[in-house]
């Protein structure tokens, strides 16, 4: 294990650069479904807020109410400035009037950023007039002056025919008014860097923010990769294969992996990072401390 990383925690802490005030971080969370998950959601939300993120994005899922569920959750998030909340907004299941209604509702409660997505659930409903995220971006820009974020895929979207088609889908979203892109998670830094270069070559000059996924559970990771094109190096599977996911060893190793990813990307000029939290805060806090992103008084959280 030590040979794989070729560093110990002491070397990482003292040799890595000071990131404080040099990078922007943001977090993705998903809506809760019951009182237990609600407590977990808010516990993580308020703890991660102490890291001064640029924003929180909140996902939506068609199986649990979709856009309306996310809208209601954000409406009920009291005592927090809504301009720092970014709802995921899917379009495939809505007509134009519904899109307009949801968008205006977000604007009225103070939301100024939206992550525009197509959505995964197709149906034969004749009201569907939006079939891709670029259409949604175009429509949202006509409704209100939102800052629009969109998704990008360093290792190609599973439904894209090829890499070229995928890149031009992203370019269309940018051309239609998207202000920034956030990528699918990845573990090979060269995947992101090569993707960024290819985007630049076809005229995409907006910021592309890497999506970073902590490894909390190996079986969960396998589930995620089964529905994406994300490749995971064999050594990661080998390292985690015989370690209890609830152990401190697991958390330490996951933290080290992410620290190395963030550090390598920082050296390549990346200054913004979006973390997929899975409604947890432990590993995010660990890497923030080791990278010195923000001075943290851990005694406040004991």
C-alpha positions in Angstrom: 0.0 0.0 0.0 2.8 2.4 0.9 4.6 1.5 -2.3 1.5 2.4 -4.3 1.3 6.0 -3.0 5.1 6.4 -2.5 4.4 9.0 0.2 3.2 9.0 3.7 0.8 11.5 5.4 3.7 13.5 6.9 5.3 14.1 3.5 1.9 14.9 1.9 1.2 17.5 4.6 4.6 19.2 4.5 5.5 18.9 0.8 2.2 19.8 -0.9 1.6 23.4 -1.6 -0.7 25.6 0.5 -4.0 25.8 -1.3 -5.7 28.3 1.0 -7.4 31.1 -0.9 -6.1 29.7 -4.2 -8.9 27.4 -5.2 -12.7 27.4 -5.3 -14.7 24.4 -4.1 -18.3 23.4 -4.5 -20.4 20.4 -3.4 -23.1 18.2 -4.8 -25.8 16.8 -2.5 -29.0 14.8 -3.1 -32.5 15.4 -1.6 -33.4 13.4 1.5 -36.4 11.0 1.5 -37.1 10.5 5.3 -36.3 11.9 8.7 -33.1 9.9 9.0 -31.7 11.0 5.7 -32.9 14.5 6.4 -30.8 14.7 9.5 -27.8 13.3 7.6 -28.4 15.9 4.8 -28.5 18.9 7.0 -25.6 17.7 9.3 -23.4 17.4 6.2 -24.7 20.5 4.6 -24.0 22.8 7.5 -20.6 21.2 8.2 -19.5 21.6 4.6 -20.7 25.2 4.7 -17.9 25.9 7.1 -15.5 25.4 4.2 -16.9 28.4 2.4 -17.8 26.6 -0.9 -18.7 28.6 -4.0 -22.0 26.8 -4.1 -24.0 23.6 -3.3 -25.7 21.8 -6.2 -28.8 19.8 -5.3 -29.7 16.8 -7.6 -33.1 15.8 -8.8 -34.4 12.3 -9.4 -37.6 11.5 -11.5 -38.3 8.5 -9.2 -38.7 10.8 -6.2 -40.5 13.9 -7.5 -37.9 15.3 -9.9 -37.6 19.0 -10.3 -40.6 19.7 -8.1 -39.1 17.8 -5.2 -35.8 19.6 -5.5 -37.6 23.0 -5.8 -39.6 22.3 -2.6 -36.5 21.2 -0.7 -34.6 24.4 -1.7 -37.7 26.5 -0.7 -37.6 24.9 2.7 -33.9 25.5 3.3 -34.3 28.3 5.8 -31.7 30.8 6.8 -29.4 30.2 3.9 -28.8 32.5 0.9 -30.4 30.8 -2.1 -27.9 32.3 -4.5 -25.4 29.8 -3.2 -27.8 26.9 -4.1 -27.7 25.4 -7.6 -30.6 23.1 -8.4 -30.2 20.3 -11.0 -32.9 21.0 -13.6 -33.9 18.2 -16.0 -36.1 18.9 -19.0 -37.1 15.7 -20.8 -40.3 15.2 -18.8 -41.6 18.8 -19.0 -43.4 21.0 -21.5 -42.4 24.7 -22.1 -45.0 26.1 -19.6 -43.7 23.8 -16.9 -40.1 24.7 -17.6 -41.1 28.4 -17.3 -43.0 27.9 -14.1 -40.2 26.0 -12.4 -37.6 28.5 -13.5 -39.6 31.5 -12.4 -40.2 29.8 -9.0 -36.5 29.4 -8.6 -35.9 33.0 -9.5 -38.5 34.3 -7.0 -36.8 32.5 -4.1 -33.4 33.9 -5.0 -31.8 31.1 -7.0 -29.5 32.5 -9.7 -27.6 29.5 -10.9 -29.0 26.3 -12.5 -27.3 23.1 -13.6 -29.2 22.3 -16.8 -29.5 18.6 -17.7 -31.5 16.5 -20.1 -32.6 13.9 -17.6 -32.5 10.1 -17.9 -36.1 9.0 -18.0 -37.6 9.0 -21.5 -41.4 8.6 -22.0 -43.9 8.7 -24.8 -45.6 11.7 -23.3 -46.4 14.1 -26.2 -45.8 17.1 -24.0 -42.0 16.5 -24.2 -40.6 19.3 -26.3 -37.0 19.3 -24.9 -34.8 16.4 -25.9 -31.4 17.6 -24.8 -29.7 20.0 -22.4 -28.8 22.5 -25.1 -32.5 23.2 -25.7 -33.0 23.7 -22.0 -30.1 26.1 -21.8 -31.5 28.1 -24.6 -35.0 28.3 -23.0 -33.7 29.2 -19.6 -31.7 32.1 -20.9 -34.9 33.4 -22.4 -36.8 33.1 -19.2 -34.4 34.7 -16.7 -30.7 35.7 -16.7 -29.6 32.6 -14.8 -26.0 31.5 -14.7 -26.2 28.2 -16.4 -24.0 25.2 -15.6 -24.0 22.1 -17.7 -22.5 18.6 -17.5 -19.4 17.4 -19.4 -17.9 13.9 -19.8 -14.1 13.4 -20.0 -14.6 9.8 -20.9 -17.7 10.3 -23.1 -21.3 10.1 -22.2 -22.6 6.5 -22.4 -25.2 7.4 -25.0 -22.9 9.3 -27.3 -21.9 7.6 -30.5 -18.3 8.7 -30.3 -16.0 11.3 -28.7 -16.5 13.9 -31.5 -20.3 13.8 -31.1 -19.9 14.2 -27.3 -17.6 17.2 -27.6 -19.9 19.0 -30.0 -22.9 18.3 -27.8 -21.0 20.2 -25.1 -20.1 23.0 -27.5 -23.7 23.4 -28.4 -24.7 23.8 -24.8 -22.0 26.5 -24.4 -22.9 28.2 -27.6 -26.6 28.3 -26.4 -25.5 30.3 -23.3 -24.0 27.9 -20.7 -21.5 29.7 -18.5 -19.5 26.8 -17.2 -19.3 23.0 -17.3 -18.8 20.5 -14.5 -17.5 17.0 -15.4 -18.5 13.5 -14.5 -16.2 12.1 -11.9 -12.9 10.4 -13.0 -9.8 8.9 -11.4 -7.2 9.4 -14.2 -6.1 13.0 -14.3 -5.0 12.6 -17.9 -8.6 11.9 -18.9 -9.6 15.3 -17.7 -6.5 17.1 -19.0 -6.9 15.5 -22.5 -10.6 16.4 -22.5 -9.9 20.0 -21.6 -7.4 20.3 -24.4 -9.8 18.9 -26.9 -12.5 21.3 -25.8 -10.2 24.2 -26.3 -9.4 23.0 -29.8 -13.0 23.2 -30.9 -13.6 26.6 -29.4 -14.8 25.8 -25.9 -13.3 28.5 -23.7 -15.6 28.5 -20.7 -14.3 27.0 -17.5 -14.5 23.2 -17.2 -14.6 22.2 -13.5 -13.5 18.7 -12.6 -16.0 16.6 -10.7 -14.3 14.7 -7.8 -15.8 11.6 -6.2 -14.6 10.3 -2.8 -14.5 6.5 -2.7 -16.8 5.6 0.2 -17.7 2.1 -0.8 -16.2 -0.2 -3.4 -19.5 -1.9 -4.3 -21.1 1.6 -4.7 -18.2 2.7 -6.9 -18.7 -0.4 -9.1 -22.4 0.5 -9.4 -21.6 4.0 -10.5 -19.1 2.9 -13.1 -21.5 0.3 -14.5 -23.8 3.2 -15.7 -21.0 5.5 -16.9 -17.9 5.3 -19.1 -15.7 6.1 -16.2 -12.6 3.9 -16.0 -11.1 3.0 -12.6 -7.4 1.9 -12.5 -7.0 -1.8 -11.4 -4.8 -0.7 -8.5 -7.7 1.2 -6.9 -9.8 -2.0 -6.9 -6.9 -4.0 -5.6 -6.3 -1.6 -2.7 -9.9 -1.4 -1.5 -10.8 -5.0 -2.2 -10.0 -6.4 1.2 -10.7 -3.3 3.3 -13.8 -2.7 5.3 -15.4 0.4 3.8 -16.3 1.7 7.3 -12.7 1.5 8.6 -10.4 4.4 9.1 -7.9 2.8 6.7 -10.5 3.1 3.9 -11.1 6.8 4.6 -7.4 7.5 4.8 -6.6 5.8 1.5 -9.6 7.5 -0.2 -8.4 10.9 1.1 -4.9 10.3 -0.3 -6.2 9.4 -3.7 -8.2 12.6 -4.0 -5.4 14.7 -2.6 -3.2 13.4 -5.4 -5.8 14.1 -8.0 -6.4 17.7 -6.8 -2.7 18.4 -6.5 -2.0 17.2 -10.0 -4.8 19.2 -11.5 -3.7 22.3 -9.5 -0.3 22.0 -11.1 -2.0 22.0 -14.5 -3.8 25.3 -13.8 -7.1 24.0 -12.4 -8.5 26.3 -9.7 -12.1 25.0 -9.2 -13.2 21.6 -7.9 -16.7 20.1 -7.5 -17.0 17.3 -5.0 -19.7 14.7 -5.2 -20.4 14.3 -1.5 -23.0 11.6 -1.4 -24.4 13.6 1.5 -21.3 12.9 3.6 -18.6 15.3 4.9 -15.9 13.2 6.6 -13.5 12.6 3.7 -14.1 16.1 2.3 -13.1 17.6 5.6 -10.0 15.4 5.8 -8.6 16.4 2.4 -9.5 20.1 3.0 -7.4 20.0 6.2 -4.5 18.2 4.5 -4.5 20.5 1.5 -4.9 23.5 3.8 -7.8 24.7 1.7 -9.2 26.5 4.7 -8.0 26.7 8.3 -10.3 24.4 10.2 -10.9 24.3 14.0 -11.8 20.6 14.3 -12.6 21.1 18.0 -15.9 22.7 16.9 -17.0 19.4 15.3 -16.1 16.9 18.0 
